[in-house]
C-alpha cells in the first residue's frame, strides 16, 4: 500500500491540487487504510473464483445494463466488512443490497462501492474488471482503492499522501494528447448522446496516438494516473464509478472534472474528463466542440 507522503509538487498542477476548497483533514487515527485495502483484495479474490453461468446474470433498467449474483455478493461482503472498520459509515453502492443507501447516503464517512466495475467484461471473460471503493469524509473523497485481480494490480490514493500502483509511487508527466493514448467510455443504456460520443471519439483519435474503450471506467481512469492513458472521457457516469479513481488521479498530479470544468459530484451522475493538465484542457475543448452540454 502507498504510505509515502508525496514531495511538494511544483507548477500549475500543484497549485490547483493545493487549493481544495473547505477540506478538513480527517482524523487519521480513525482510518485503517490497510484494513480497507485488504478487504478490497479479498473482494477481488471472490471475482476470480466466480463462474458466470445461466441464471447468475440479470437485467437492470436500460438496454444491456447487467448485474450478476457476484456483483451483489461482493457488495454485501464489502459493506459487512467496512462496518467493522468504520461502524458509523454510510454506503453508496451500485447494487440494491442491505445497507446501501444509494444517493441518499449521508454521514461523516461514506463509502462509494462499485463491486464489479466492468460487469459486461466480467460476463464475457475479458479479465478487465475491478473492485472500486472510494471513501469520502465530509463530502470529499479522501481515499481510493481500485483492484484488478486478474493482473493483481492495486491502485491506491490517499489525500495528501500520494497514489501508488502496487506500492510504486505514481507521478504523471504533463503529456499532450498527441503524445499518448486516449480512452473513452460509452454505455448502450446511455444512448442519448451516441452521435456526440463518436464524433468526439473521432476527434480524439485524430489528435492522439490512438483511442481505446476498455469497458471499465475505474481502470481507464487509473490508467491515466499510471501514464498508460493520457486522458479519459465519458459523458455520463455514476459517483461510484469514479469516486475511488478521482483521488488516485489527483494525487498522481492529474486533473479530473466535469466536461464544463466544474467539480465532479458525489450525489448524482455527471460527465467526466480526466487527464494530464495539458490533455485535460485539450479533451475538454474537443468535447465542447462536439456539442455536448451537461444536463
C-alpha positions as CSV (number, residue, x, y, z in Angstrom):
1,X,0.0,0.0,0.0
2,X,1.1,3.6,-0.7
3,X,2.1,5.2,2.6
4,X,4.9,7.5,1.4
5,X,4.0,11.2,1.6
6,X,4.4,12.9,-1.7
7,X,7.1,15.6,-2.1
8,X,5.7,19.0,-2.7
9,X,5.0,19.3,-6.4
10,X,5.8,22.4,-8.5
11,X,3.9,24.1,-11.2
12,X,0.3,24.7,-12.2
13,X,-0.9,21.2,-11.3
14,X,0.4,21.5,-7.8
15,X,-1.2,24.9,-7.4
16,X,-4.6,23.6,-8.3
17,X,-4.2,20.5,-6.1
18,X,-3.3,22.6,-3.1
19,X,-6.5,24.7,-3.5
20,X,-9.0,22.1,-2.5
21,X,-12.0,24.1,-1.1
22,X,-13.1,23.7,2.5
23,X,-11.4,20.4,3.0
24,X,-10.8,19.3,6.6
25,X,-8.2,16.6,7.1
26,X,-10.0,13.6,8.7
27,X,-8.8,12.1,12.0
28,X,-6.2,9.7,10.6
29,X,-6.4,7.5,13.8
30,X,-10.0,6.6,12.8
31,X,-9.0,5.4,9.3
32,X,-7.4,2.0,8.9
33,X,-6.5,2.2,5.3
34,X,-4.6,-1.1,5.3
35,X,-7.7,-2.9,6.5
36,X,-9.7,-1.3,3.7
37,X,-7.2,-2.3,1.1
38,X,-7.1,-5.9,2.5
39,X,-10.9,-6.1,2.2
40,X,-10.8,-4.9,-1.4
41,X,-8.2,-7.5,-2.2
42,X,-10.4,-10.2,-0.7
43,X,-13.4,-9.0,-2.8
44,X,-11.1,-9.3,-5.8
45,X,-10.5,-12.9,-5.0
46,X,-14.2,-13.5,-5.0
47,X,-14.3,-12.2,-8.5
48,X,-11.5,-14.5,-9.6
49,X,-13.3,-17.5,-8.2
50,X,-16.7,-16.6,-9.8
51,X,-18.1,-18.7,-12.6
52,X,-20.8,-16.9,-14.6
53,X,-23.5,-19.3,-15.7
54,X,-27.1,-19.2,-16.8
55,X,-29.2,-17.8,-14.0
56,X,-26.5,-15.7,-12.5
57,X,-26.9,-12.7,-14.9
58,X,-29.8,-10.3,-14.5
59,X,-31.1,-7.2,-16.4
60,X,-31.4,-3.7,-14.9
61,X,-33.4,-0.9,-16.5
62,X,-32.0,0.1,-19.8
63,X,-30.6,-1.9,-22.7
64,X,-27.5,-4.1,-22.0
65,X,-27.4,-2.9,-18.3
66,X,-26.5,-6.1,-16.4
67,X,-25.7,-7.2,-13.0
68,X,-24.7,-10.6,-11.7
69,X,-25.1,-12.6,-8.5
70,X,-21.4,-11.9,-7.9
71,X,-21.9,-8.1,-8.0
72,X,-24.5,-8.4,-5.3
73,X,-22.4,-10.9,-3.2
74,X,-19.3,-8.8,-3.4
75,X,-21.1,-5.6,-2.4
76,X,-22.7,-7.3,0.6
77,X,-19.3,-8.7,1.6
78,X,-17.7,-5.2,1.4
79,X,-20.5,-3.4,3.3
80,X,-20.3,-6.0,6.1
81,X,-16.5,-5.7,6.3
82,X,-16.5,-1.9,6.2
83,X,-19.0,-1.7,9.0
84,X,-16.3,-3.4,11.2
85,X,-13.7,-0.8,10.1
86,X,-15.9,2.3,10.3
87,X,-19.1,1.4,12.2
88,X,-21.0,4.6,11.5
89,X,-20.1,5.0,7.8
90,X,-22.8,5.4,5.1
91,X,-22.7,3.4,1.8
92,X,-23.4,4.4,-1.8
93,X,-23.1,1.3,-3.8
94,X,-24.2,0.3,-7.3
95,X,-26.3,-2.7,-6.4
96,X,-29.5,-2.9,-4.4
97,X,-28.4,-4.6,-1.2
98,X,-28.9,-4.4,2.5
99,X,-27.1,-1.4,4.0
100,X,-26.8,0.5,0.7
101,X,-28.4,4.0,1.0
102,X,-27.6,5.0,-2.6
103,X,-27.8,8.7,-3.5
104,X,-29.3,9.4,-0.1
105,X,-26.2,8.2,1.7
106,X,-25.0,10.8,4.2
107,X,-22.5,10.6,7.0
108,X,-19.2,11.9,8.2
109,X,-17.7,9.0,6.2
110,X,-19.3,7.5,3.1
111,X,-18.0,4.5,1.1
112,X,-18.6,4.6,-2.7
113,X,-18.7,1.0,-3.9
114,X,-18.7,-0.5,-7.4
115,X,-18.3,-4.2,-6.6
116,X,-17.5,-5.2,-10.2
117,X,-16.7,-2.2,-12.4
118,X,-16.9,-3.7,-15.9
119,X,-19.7,-6.2,-15.4
120,X,-20.1,-6.9,-19.1
121,X,-16.4,-7.6,-19.4
122,X,-16.7,-9.9,-16.4
123,X,-19.6,-11.7,-18.0
124,X,-17.7,-12.4,-21.2
125,X,-14.4,-13.3,-19.7
126,X,-12.4,-10.2,-20.7
127,X,-10.4,-10.2,-17.5
128,X,-10.6,-6.4,-17.4
129,X,-12.8,-5.6,-14.4
130,X,-12.1,-4.3,-11.0
131,X,-13.4,-3.7,-7.4
132,X,-13.6,0.0,-6.9
133,X,-14.0,1.6,-3.4
134,X,-13.8,5.3,-2.6
135,X,-14.0,6.8,0.9
136,X,-15.4,10.3,1.4
137,X,-15.0,12.4,4.5
138,X,-17.5,15.3,4.8
139,X,-18.3,15.1,1.1
140,X,-14.7,14.9,-0.2
141,X,-13.0,11.7,-1.4
142,X,-10.0,11.1,0.9
143,X,-9.0,7.6,-0.2
144,X,-9.5,5.3,-3.2
145,X,-8.8,1.7,-3.9
146,X,-9.1,0.1,-7.3
147,X,-8.1,-3.5,-7.7
148,X,-7.9,-5.6,-10.9
149,X,-7.5,-9.2,-9.5
150,X,-6.8,-10.7,-13.0
151,X,-3.4,-9.0,-13.2
152,X,-3.0,-8.3,-9.4
153,X,-2.9,-4.5,-9.8
154,X,-3.9,-2.5,-6.8
155,X,-4.2,1.3,-7.3
156,X,-4.4,3.3,-4.1
157,X,-4.7,7.0,-3.4
158,X,-4.7,8.8,-0.1
159,X,-5.4,12.5,0.0
160,X,-2.2,14.3,0.9
161,X,-0.1,11.1,0.8
162,X,0.1,10.4,-2.9
163,X,-1.1,7.5,-5.1
164,X,0.5,4.2,-6.0
165,X,0.3,1.1,-8.1
166,X,1.3,-2.0,-6.2
167,X,3.3,0.3,-3.8
168,X,5.1,2.2,-6.6
169,X,4.5,5.9,-6.3
170,X,2.7,7.4,-9.3
171,X,3.7,10.8,-10.7
172,X,2.2,11.9,-14.1
173,X,4.2,13.6,-16.8
174,X,2.3,16.5,-18.4
175,X,1.9,14.9,-21.8
176,X,-0.4,16.3,-24.6
177,X,-3.0,14.3,-26.5
178,X,-0.6,13.8,-29.4
179,X,1.9,12.1,-27.1
180,X,-0.4,9.3,-25.8
181,X,-3.4,7.0,-25.9
182,X,-6.9,8.4,-25.0
183,X,-9.6,6.2,-23.5
184,X,-13.3,6.9,-23.7
185,X,-16.4,5.3,-22.3
186,X,-19.9,4.7,-23.6
187,X,-22.8,2.5,-22.4
188,X,-25.7,1.2,-24.5
189,X,-28.1,2.2,-21.7
190,X,-26.9,5.8,-22.1
191,X,-27.8,6.3,-25.8
192,X,-29.0,9.9,-25.9
193,X,-25.5,11.3,-26.8
194,X,-24.4,8.5,-29.1
195,X,-23.7,10.7,-32.1
196,X,-21.8,13.2,-29.9
197,X,-19.7,10.3,-28.3
198,X,-18.5,9.0,-31.6
199,X,-17.9,12.5,-33.1
200,X,-15.8,13.2,-30.0
201,X,-14.0,9.8,-30.3
202,X,-13.1,10.6,-33.9
203,X,-11.5,13.9,-32.9
204,X,-9.7,12.3,-30.0
205,X,-8.4,9.7,-32.4
206,X,-7.2,12.3,-34.9
207,X,-5.5,14.3,-32.1
208,X,-3.8,11.5,-30.3
209,X,-1.7,8.4,-30.9
210,X,-4.8,6.2,-30.6
211,X,-8.1,5.6,-28.7
212,X,-9.3,2.8,-26.5
213,X,-12.6,1.8,-24.9
214,X,-11.7,-0.6,-22.1
215,X,-15.2,-1.1,-20.6
216,X,-14.2,-0.2,-17.0
217,X,-14.2,3.5,-16.2
218,X,-12.4,3.0,-12.9
219,X,-9.5,1.1,-14.6
220,X,-9.3,3.6,-17.5
221,X,-9.2,6.5,-15.1
222,X,-6.4,4.8,-13.1
223,X,-4.5,4.2,-16.3
224,X,-4.4,8.0,-16.6
225,X,-2.7,8.1,-13.2
226,X,-0.2,5.5,-14.2
227,X,0.6,7.1,-17.6
228,X,-0.9,4.3,-19.8
229,X,-3.6,6.7,-20.9
230,X,-3.1,10.4,-21.4
231,X,-6.8,11.2,-21.0
232,X,-10.2,9.7,-20.3
233,X,-13.7,11.0,-21.1
234,X,-17.2,9.7,-20.6
235,X,-20.3,11.8,-20.8
236,X,-22.3,10.1,-18.0
237,X,-21.0,8.2,-15.0
238,X,-22.3,7.5,-11.6
239,X,-20.4,8.6,-8.5
240,X,-19.4,5.0,-7.5
241,X,-17.8,4.7,-11.0
242,X,-15.3,7.5,-10.5
243,X,-15.1,8.2,-6.7
244,X,-12.1,6.0,-6.0
245,X,-10.2,6.8,-9.1
246,X,-10.6,10.5,-8.7
247,X,-8.3,10.8,-5.7
248,X,-5.8,8.4,-7.3
249,X,-5.6,10.7,-10.4
250,X,-5.4,13.9,-8.4
251,X,-2.7,12.6,-6.1
252,X,-0.7,11.5,-9.1
253,X,-0.8,15.1,-10.4
254,X,-3.7,14.8,-12.8
255,X,-6.9,16.7,-13.4
256,X,-10.5,15.4,-13.2
257,X,-13.7,17.4,-13.6
258,X,-17.0,17.5,-15.5
259,X,-16.9,18.4,-19.2
260,X,-17.5,22.1,-18.4
261,X,-14.6,22.2,-16.0
262,X,-16.7,22.3,-12.8
263,X,-16.1,19.9,-9.9
264,X,-17.3,16.3,-10.1
265,X,-20.3,15.4,-8.0
266,X,-20.8,12.7,-5.3
267,X,-24.6,12.8,-5.1
268,X,-25.6,12.4,-8.8
269,X,-24.2,11.3,-12.2
270,X,-22.1,13.6,-14.3
271,X,-19.7,13.8,-17.2
272,X,-16.1,13.0,-16.6
273,X,-13.0,14.5,-18.3
274,X,-9.6,13.4,-16.9
275,X,-6.1,13.7,-17.9
276,X,-2.7,15.4,-17.6
277,X,-3.0,19.2,-17.2
278,X,-2.5,19.7,-20.9
279,X,-4.5,16.8,-22.2
280,X,-7.4,17.6,-19.8
281,X,-7.7,21.1,-21.4
282,X,-7.4,19.7,-25.0
283,X,-10.0,17.0,-24.3
284,X,-12.5,19.5,-22.8
285,X,-12.2,21.6,-25.9
286,X,-12.9,18.6,-28.1
287,X,-16.0,17.6,-26.0
288,X,-17.4,21.1,-26.2
289,X,-16.8,21.3,-29.9
290,X,-18.7,18.0,-30.3
291,X,-21.8,19.8,-28.9
292,X,-22.1,18.2,-25.5
293,X,-24.0,20.1,-22.8
294,X,-24.2,18.9,-19.2
295,X,-27.7,18.0,-18.0
